[in-house]
Amino acid sequence: MKNILEPFDLNGDGFIDMSDIIMVGQAYGAVRGDDNYDERLDFDQDGTIGALELNILAAMFGVRIRDDEEDDD
């Protein structure tokens, strides 16, 4: 079963951690059409990667998305 928080685990390591925040930080300020714009990072799909995306990840920092024992069904 898929966890509803999975889209926020940007690198797929099972945690919302600094590596996910760094991914958003590197694209911070990007707008749809920019080379560094990544739709996966634009959580509200407003066409801009900004403070909202960083705040969402900061609020969930440290959350475990899945256990290693869980299968990918």
Secondary structure, DSSP 4 states (H G I P E B T S, - for coil): ---TTGGG-TT-SSB--HHHHHHHHHHTT-BTTSTT--GGG-TT-SSB--HHHHHHHHHTTT-B---TTS---
